[in-house]
């Protein structure tokens, strides 16, 4: 499907490229090595606006807030958080209390119970090794990666660091009715995480998928249920939309969900076959995949192989 109807907007941000997807929906696609961490977006329902995810970076969230005000002429009434991973929620803190934060009940539970463990790990980290690596690194892309990591970890280690938690939750589905369009917020069984939410704008056939879609890149499997993710993908592909804002990667279509489903099935099969044949599945490499996946570049491949190896050796 062609995305010729999508308009790239002339909004200046070092963190994201902004796209107008329809008359009332906008996708903010993270620029490479910007430190934004994930994609985001916002929706104009006519009388109110909604922001989707607030990213890993408070400064990126400030740009997102400015973009929302510029194009919708409204301060956001709501923020919708798609799941608990910190690259989607750090910017919550820059929004004042009148802006309500919505997520699924299971995601709020994960924010309260899982994220404090990770934050404590960051607070205990000794940054000396990373700082020395930055001094020695000459590759500008790698330097930027290290600088982004250092900036994030230092912000977490600061005494005043705090994540603003959602204050509204739903169990299965929540609908926000605006004067010009509605937003359907839905959750599914455990997939990328337990409690993933999507935002669907039926009037405009736009889907904000959160991390239920990593467009043409290895999806991180280790926080969820990979086999459950396959069946959730079937549910997502049954929805009628023209364009998808993924959690990571460029703007996408239904075909990208299909491709990701193939990847998940293939990596599960590769790991199980190696285990059953007595081989070491942690030695699986990119070239062991079908040709269509061999051009993908991400350290997540190794993480996924290690996670699935441990998971299936236990079962």
C-alpha positions as CSV (number, residue, x, y, z in Angstrom):
1,X,0.0,0.0,0.0
2,X,1.3,3.5,-0.9
3,X,1.6,6.2,1.7
4,X,1.5,9.0,-0.8
5,X,-1.3,10.7,1.2
6,X,1.1,11.3,4.2
7,X,2.6,14.8,4.4
8,X,6.0,15.5,5.9
9,X,5.6,18.7,7.9
10,X,8.1,21.5,8.2
11,X,8.5,21.3,12.0
12,X,12.0,21.8,13.4
13,X,13.1,19.2,15.9
14,X,16.4,17.5,16.3
15,X,14.5,14.5,17.8
16,X,11.8,13.6,15.3
17,X,10.4,14.1,11.8
18,X,6.7,15.0,12.0
19,X,4.1,13.7,9.6
20,X,0.5,14.6,9.0
21,X,-1.3,11.3,8.5
22,X,-4.8,12.7,8.1
23,X,-6.6,15.9,8.9
24,X,-6.4,15.1,12.6
25,X,-3.6,12.7,13.2
26,X,0.2,13.2,13.4
27,X,3.1,10.8,13.7
28,X,6.5,11.8,15.3
29,X,9.1,9.4,13.9
30,X,12.3,9.4,16.0
31,X,15.5,10.5,14.2
32,X,18.4,8.1,14.3
33,X,20.7,8.6,17.3
34,X,18.6,11.5,18.5
35,X,18.1,10.0,22.0
36,X,14.3,10.2,21.6
37,X,14.2,6.4,22.1
38,X,10.8,5.7,20.5
39,X,8.2,7.1,18.1
40,X,5.2,9.2,19.4
41,X,2.3,11.2,18.0
42,X,-0.8,13.2,18.7
43,X,-4.4,13.4,17.6
44,X,-6.8,16.3,17.2
45,X,-10.3,15.0,18.1
46,X,-11.8,18.5,17.3
47,X,-12.4,19.8,20.8
48,X,-9.6,18.0,22.5
49,X,-6.1,16.7,21.7
50,X,-4.3,13.5,22.8
51,X,-0.6,12.7,22.8
52,X,0.6,9.2,22.3
53,X,3.6,8.2,24.4
54,X,6.2,10.7,25.7
55,X,9.5,9.0,24.7
56,X,12.8,8.5,26.6
57,X,13.8,12.1,26.5
58,X,12.1,15.1,28.3
59,X,13.4,17.5,25.7
60,X,11.9,15.4,22.9
61,X,8.6,15.4,24.8
62,X,8.8,19.2,25.0
63,X,9.1,19.4,21.2
64,X,6.2,17.0,20.9
65,X,4.1,19.2,23.3
66,X,5.0,22.3,21.1
67,X,4.1,20.5,17.9
68,X,0.8,19.4,19.4
69,X,0.0,23.0,20.4
70,X,1.1,24.4,17.0
71,X,-1.0,22.0,14.9
72,X,-4.1,21.4,17.1
73,X,-4.2,24.8,18.8
74,X,-4.9,23.0,22.1
75,X,-3.0,21.8,25.1
76,X,-3.4,18.0,25.4
77,X,-6.3,16.8,27.4
78,X,-4.9,13.3,27.6
79,X,-1.7,11.3,27.1
80,X,-2.0,7.7,26.2
81,X,0.8,5.4,27.2
82,X,1.1,2.2,25.1
83,X,3.2,0.2,27.6
84,X,5.5,0.4,30.6
85,X,9.0,0.6,29.0
86,X,10.8,3.7,29.9
87,X,11.6,4.8,26.4
88,X,7.8,5.6,26.1
89,X,7.1,7.3,29.5
90,X,10.0,9.5,30.6
91,X,8.5,12.6,29.1
92,X,5.4,12.3,31.3
93,X,6.9,14.6,33.8
94,X,6.9,17.7,31.6
95,X,3.1,17.7,31.4
96,X,1.1,19.5,34.0
97,X,-1.5,17.8,36.1
98,X,-4.5,19.0,34.1
99,X,-3.3,16.6,31.4
100,X,-4.7,13.2,32.3
101,X,-2.5,10.1,31.6
102,X,-4.3,6.9,30.4
103,X,-3.0,3.4,30.1
104,X,-4.2,-0.2,30.6
105,X,-4.6,-1.5,34.1
106,X,-1.8,-4.1,33.5
107,X,0.6,-1.4,32.2
108,X,0.1,0.7,35.3
109,X,0.8,-2.4,37.4
110,X,4.0,-2.9,35.5
111,X,5.0,0.8,35.8
112,X,4.5,0.5,39.6
113,X,6.2,-2.9,40.0
114,X,8.7,-3.4,37.2
115,X,10.1,0.1,36.5
116,X,11.4,0.8,40.1
117,X,13.7,-2.2,39.8
118,X,15.2,-0.9,36.6
119,X,15.5,2.6,38.0
120,X,17.4,1.3,41.0
121,X,19.8,-0.6,38.7
122,X,20.5,2.7,36.8
123,X,21.0,4.6,40.0
124,X,23.6,2.1,41.1
125,X,25.5,2.2,37.8
126,X,29.1,3.3,37.8
127,X,29.5,5.4,34.6
128,X,33.3,5.5,34.6
129,X,33.6,2.8,31.9
130,X,31.1,4.5,29.6
131,X,32.8,7.9,30.1
132,X,36.2,6.4,29.3
133,X,34.7,4.7,26.2
134,X,33.4,8.0,25.0
135,X,36.8,9.6,25.3
136,X,38.3,6.9,23.1
137,X,35.6,6.5,20.6
138,X,36.2,8.1,17.2
139,X,33.1,6.9,15.3
140,X,30.6,9.8,15.5
141,X,27.6,7.5,15.4
142,X,28.9,5.4,18.3
143,X,29.9,8.5,20.2
144,X,26.3,9.8,19.9
145,X,24.9,6.5,21.2
146,X,27.2,6.6,24.2
147,X,26.4,10.3,24.9
148,X,22.7,9.6,24.7
149,X,23.0,6.7,27.1
150,X,25.0,8.8,29.5
151,X,22.6,11.6,29.4
152,X,19.7,9.3,30.1
153,X,21.3,7.5,33.0
154,X,22.5,10.7,34.6
155,X,19.0,12.0,34.5
156,X,17.7,8.9,36.2
157,X,20.5,9.2,38.9
158,X,19.5,12.8,39.7
159,X,17.9,13.3,43.1
160,X,14.8,14.9,41.7
161,X,14.1,12.1,39.1
162,X,10.5,10.9,39.1
163,X,8.2,9.4,36.5
164,X,4.7,10.7,36.5
165,X,2.4,7.7,36.6
166,X,-0.9,7.4,34.7
167,X,-4.0,8.3,36.7
168,X,-6.6,6.7,34.5
169,X,-6.8,3.1,33.5
170,X,-9.0,0.7,31.5
171,X,-9.3,-3.0,31.4
172,X,-10.0,-3.9,27.7
173,X,-11.1,-0.8,25.7
174,X,-11.6,2.9,26.2
175,X,-13.2,5.3,23.7
176,X,-12.6,9.0,23.8
177,X,-15.3,10.8,21.9
178,X,-14.4,14.1,20.2
179,X,-16.4,16.6,18.2
180,X,-14.8,15.5,14.9
181,X,-13.4,12.0,15.5
182,X,-13.1,9.3,18.1
183,X,-10.1,7.4,19.5
184,X,-10.4,3.8,20.4
185,X,-7.8,2.6,22.9
186,X,-7.6,-1.2,23.1
187,X,-5.4,-3.8,24.8
188,X,-4.8,-7.4,24.2
189,X,-3.4,-10.5,25.9
190,X,0.3,-10.5,26.7
191,X,2.4,-9.9,23.6
192,X,5.3,-7.4,23.5
193,X,4.5,-6.7,27.2
194,X,1.6,-7.6,29.5
195,X,-0.9,-4.7,28.8
196,X,0.2,-3.3,25.4
197,X,-2.3,-0.7,24.2
198,X,-3.0,0.6,20.7
199,X,-4.8,3.7,19.6
200,X,-7.1,3.4,16.5
201,X,-8.7,6.4,14.8
202,X,-11.5,4.8,12.7
203,X,-12.5,8.0,10.9
204,X,-9.0,8.4,9.5
205,X,-7.9,4.8,9.3
206,X,-4.8,5.4,11.4
207,X,-3.3,3.1,14.0
208,X,-0.8,4.0,16.7
209,X,0.7,0.5,17.5
210,X,3.3,1.2,20.2
211,X,5.8,-1.5,20.4
212,X,3.4,-4.1,19.0
213,X,5.2,-3.1,15.8
214,X,8.9,-2.6,15.2
215,X,8.8,-1.7,11.5
216,X,11.4,-3.7,9.6
217,X,13.6,-4.3,12.6
218,X,14.0,-7.0,15.2
219,X,11.2,-6.6,17.7
220,X,12.2,-7.0,21.4
221,X,10.7,-10.3,22.6
222,X,12.1,-10.5,26.1
223,X,9.4,-8.6,28.0
224,X,6.4,-10.5,26.8
225,X,5.0,-13.7,25.2
226,X,6.3,-14.2,21.6
227,X,3.8,-16.9,20.7
228,X,1.0,-14.7,22.2
229,X,2.3,-11.8,20.0
230,X,1.7,-13.9,16.9
231,X,-2.1,-14.3,17.7
232,X,-2.3,-10.6,18.7
233,X,-0.9,-9.7,15.4
234,X,-3.7,-11.5,13.7
235,X,-6.2,-9.4,15.6
236,X,-4.4,-6.2,14.7
237,X,-4.3,-7.2,11.0
238,X,-8.1,-7.5,11.1
239,X,-8.5,-3.8,11.9
240,X,-9.2,-1.5,8.9
241,X,-6.4,1.1,8.7
242,X,-4.2,2.6,6.0
243,X,-1.1,3.8,8.0
244,X,0.6,2.6,11.2
245,X,2.8,4.6,13.6
246,X,5.0,1.9,15.0
247,X,6.8,2.1,18.3
248,X,10.1,1.9,16.4
249,X,11.0,2.4,12.8
250,X,9.4,4.3,9.9
251,X,5.7,4.8,9.1
252,X,4.3,1.4,8.2
253,X,1.3,-0.5,6.8
254,X,-0.4,-3.8,7.4
255,X,2.3,-5.6,5.4
256,X,4.8,-4.7,8.1
257,X,2.7,-6.5,10.7
258,X,2.7,-9.5,8.5
259,X,6.5,-9.4,8.1
260,X,7.1,-9.0,11.8
261,X,4.8,-12.0,12.4
262,X,7.0,-14.1,10.0
263,X,10.1,-13.0,11.8
264,X,8.7,-14.0,15.2
265,X,7.7,-17.4,13.9
266,X,11.0,-17.9,12.2
267,X,13.2,-17.0,15.2
268,X,11.1,-19.3,17.4
269,X,11.5,-22.1,14.9
270,X,15.3,-21.6,14.6
271,X,15.8,-21.7,18.4
272,X,13.6,-24.7,19.0
273,X,15.2,-26.6,16.1
274,X,18.7,-26.0,17.5
275,X,17.6,-27.1,21.0
276,X,16.0,-30.2,19.6
277,X,19.1,-31.1,17.6
278,X,21.4,-30.6,20.5
279,X,23.1,-27.6,19.0
280,X,23.8,-24.3,20.7
281,X,21.0,-21.9,19.7
282,X,22.9,-18.8,21.0
283,X,25.1,-19.2,18.0
284,X,22.3,-18.3,15.6
285,X,23.4,-15.4,13.4
286,X,21.7,-13.0,11.0
287,X,22.6,-15.2,8.0
288,X,20.6,-18.1,9.4
289,X,17.4,-16.2,8.7
290,X,15.5,-15.9,5.4
291,X,16.9,-13.5,3.0
292,X,14.2,-10.9,3.7
293,X,15.5,-10.5,7.3
294,X,19.2,-10.5,6.6
295,X,19.4,-6.8,5.9
296,X,17.9,-5.9,9.3
297,X,20.5,-4.4,11.7
298,X,19.9,-4.4,15.4
299,X,21.6,-5.7,18.6
300,X,18.1,-7.0,19.6
301,X,18.7,-10.1,17.5
302,X,21.2,-11.4,20.0
303,X,19.0,-10.5,23.0
304,X,16.1,-12.3,21.4
305,X,18.1,-15.5,20.7
306,X,19.3,-15.5,24.3
307,X,15.9,-14.9,25.7
308,X,14.2,-17.6,23.6
309,X,17.0,-20.1,24.4
310,X,16.4,-19.7,28.1
311,X,12.6,-19.7,27.7
312,X,12.4,-22.9,25.7
313,X,15.1,-24.8,27.6
314,X,12.9,-24.3,30.7
315,X,9.7,-25.6,28.9
